Amino acid sequence: MAASGIGGVRDATTREGSAAWHEASGADLAGPRFLELAHHRDPAVREALARREDCPLGVLASLAHDARPAVRAAAASNGRARAAILDNLARDRDPGVLKAVARNPATTRDTLLKLCGHRRQEVRRVALRALAEPEAAPMTGDVSTGDLPLELRDGPAPPLPTAPAGLGRHHAPAFYAPKPVVPSPPPPQPPTPERGTDGLATPPPPAGR
């Protein structure tokens, strides 16, 4: 067979596939090459494309319908996949694809709840573990919290002061706004006695006269 040249054709095909895989996994890949390599006959090349974070959404949606489960699983694990792509892959028959969907942080809670009712225990286990993980809210952009002012940094809000137990509003002026002070009217003054010509105070006339 080597003399007939068939073996050399196979070796050339292998080398071509390996070169295409390195191109699909490389850092610099032009946009038109995504479309061309998405139809490559080597599934390893298509799988490498589906794992790229810079894979165009149209190409990623096409790879999500690939005939090979490994390619669909790679698309399901891509963090750039939209909710519609992941929800469609959640209906896949391959458990590896379903588990990749459950592990993807971009998968919605509704899709995870659907996977929790799957008939395969391994799929349910991964989906339940994903639901149990605390939801993270990553910040967008390249701004770090250390570069932000203190009042704009993310963090727990300081607790509001509360009055100690058993104390009312009048016992805790530090926790409540003080009441406005209303001045009270002055007390009535006794009448001033009249003074006579000699400078002495004239006693008031007796009552009844």
C-alpha positions in Angstrom: 0.0 0.0 0.0 2.9 2.3 0.6 4.0 1.8 -3.0 0.6 2.7 -4.3 0.8 6.0 -2.5 -2.3 5.5 -0.3 -0.2 5.5 2.8 1.3 8.8 1.8 -2.2 10.3 1.3 -3.2 9.3 4.8 0.0 10.9 6.3 -0.7 14.1 4.4 -4.3 14.1 5.7 -3.0 13.7 9.2 -0.5 16.5 8.8 -3.1 18.7 7.3 -5.5 18.0 10.2 -2.8 18.7 12.8 -1.9 22.0 11.2 -5.5 23.0 11.0 -5.9 22.1 14.7 -3.0 24.3 15.6 -4.4 27.1 13.5 -7.8 26.7 15.2 -6.2 26.8 18.6 -3.8 29.7 17.8 -4.0 33.1 19.2 -4.3 35.0 15.9 -7.2 33.6 13.8 -8.8 35.8 11.1 -12.6 36.1 11.0 -13.1 34.3 7.7 -11.1 31.3 8.9 -13.7 30.7 11.6 -16.3 30.0 9.0 -13.9 27.8 7.0 -12.6 25.8 9.9 -16.1 25.3 11.3 -16.8 23.0 8.3 -13.4 21.1 8.6 -13.7 17.4 8.4 -11.5 16.8 11.5 -13.9 17.1 14.6 -10.9 18.0 16.7 -10.6 21.2 14.7 -14.2 22.1 15.2 -13.9 21.3 18.9 -11.0 23.6 19.2 -13.1 26.4 17.6 -16.0 25.8 19.9 -13.8 26.3 22.9 -12.5 29.7 21.8 -13.8 32.6 23.8 -13.5 34.8 20.7 -15.6 32.4 18.6 -18.3 34.4 16.7 -21.8 33.7 18.0 -23.0 32.6 14.6 -20.2 30.0 14.3 -20.7 28.9 17.9 -24.5 28.4 17.3 -23.6 26.3 14.2 -21.1 24.2 16.2 -23.8 23.6 18.9 -25.6 21.5 16.2 -22.5 19.5 15.2 -22.9 15.8 14.7 -20.1 15.0 17.1 -20.9 15.1 20.9 -17.4 16.4 21.7 -18.0 19.4 19.6 -21.4 20.1 21.1 -19.9 19.7 24.6 -17.2 22.2 23.8 -19.8 24.7 22.6 -21.8 24.0 25.8 -18.8 24.8 28.0 -18.0 28.1 26.2 -18.6 31.0 28.5 -19.6 33.2 25.6 -22.6 31.0 24.7 -25.9 32.8 25.0 -28.9 31.5 27.0 -30.7 30.4 23.9 -27.8 28.2 22.8 -27.4 26.6 26.2 -31.1 26.0 26.6 -31.1 24.2 23.2 -28.1 22.1 24.2 -29.9 21.2 27.5 -32.2 19.0 25.3 -29.2 17.0 24.0 -29.2 13.3 24.4 -25.5 13.0 25.3 -24.8 13.2 29.0 -21.4 14.9 28.4 -23.1 17.7 26.7 -25.7 18.1 29.4 -23.1 18.2 32.1 -21.1 20.8 30.2 -24.3 22.9 30.1 -24.8 22.5 33.8 -21.2 23.6 34.6 -21.3 26.7 32.4 -21.7 29.8 34.6 -23.8 31.4 31.8 -26.5 28.8 32.1 -29.7 30.3 33.5 -31.4 29.0 36.7 -34.4 27.8 34.7 -32.2 25.6 32.5 -30.5 24.2 35.6 -33.9 23.4 37.1 -34.8 21.5 34.0 -31.6 19.5 34.2 -32.3 18.7 37.9 -35.2 16.6 36.7 -33.2 14.6 34.1 -33.5 10.9 34.2 -29.8 10.4 34.4 -28.4 10.7 37.9 -25.0 12.0 36.8 -26.7 14.9 35.1 -29.0 15.7 38.0 -26.0 15.6 40.4 -24.0 18.2 38.4 -27.1 20.4 38.0 -27.8 20.3 41.7 -24.2 21.1 42.5 -24.4 24.1 40.2 -27.6 25.4 41.8 -26.0 25.0 45.3 -23.1 27.3 44.3 -23.5 30.9 45.3 -24.3 33.2 42.5 -21.5 35.6 41.6 -22.0 39.0 40.0 -18.8 39.8 38.1 -18.0 43.4 37.4 -17.9 44.5 33.8 -14.9 46.3 32.4 -11.3 46.5 33.5 -11.8 48.6 36.5 -10.6 47.0 39.7 -12.1 47.8 43.1 -8.8 49.1 44.3 -8.9 52.0 41.8 -12.4 53.1 42.9 -13.1 55.6 45.7 -14.0 54.1 49.0 -17.7 55.1 48.7 -18.0 53.4 45.2 -16.4 50.1 46.1 -18.5 47.0 46.4 -19.0 45.7 49.9 -21.5 45.1 52.6 -23.4 48.3 53.7 -22.6 49.4 57.2 -25.3 48.3 59.7 -27.6 51.0 60.9 -27.5 51.8 64.6 -30.2 50.2 66.7 -31.3 51.1 70.2 -30.5 48.6 73.0 -33.2 46.3 74.0 -35.6 47.6 76.7 -34.9 51.3 76.0 -37.6 53.6 74.6 -37.2 56.6 72.4 -36.6 59.0 75.4 -33.8 56.7 76.7 -31.8 56.6 73.5 -31.1 60.1 72.2 -28.1 58.8 70.2 -30.2 56.6 68.0 -33.1 59.0 67.3 -33.4 62.6 66.4 -34.0 64.8 69.4 -37.4 66.4 69.8 -37.5 70.2 69.3 -37.5 72.2 72.5 -40.5 74.4 72.9 -39.9 77.3 75.5 -42.4 77.3 78.3 -44.2 80.6 79.2 -42.8 82.4 82.3 -44.6 81.9 85.6 -47.0 84.7 86.7 -45.4 87.4 88.9 -47.2 88.7 92.1 -48.5 92.3 91.9 -46.1 95.0 93.0 -47.4 96.8 96.2 -48.0 100.5 95.9 -45.8 102.9 97.8 -47.1 105.9 99.8 -45.7 109.4 100.1 -43.4 108.3 102.9 -41.8 105.7 100.7 -43.3 102.8 102.6 -45.4 100.2 100.9 -49.1 100.7 101.4 -50.7 97.4 102.5 -53.5 96.3 100.3 -57.0 97.0 101.6 -58.7 94.2 103.5 -60.9 91.9 101.5 -64.6 92.6 101.7 -64.5 96.4 101.7 
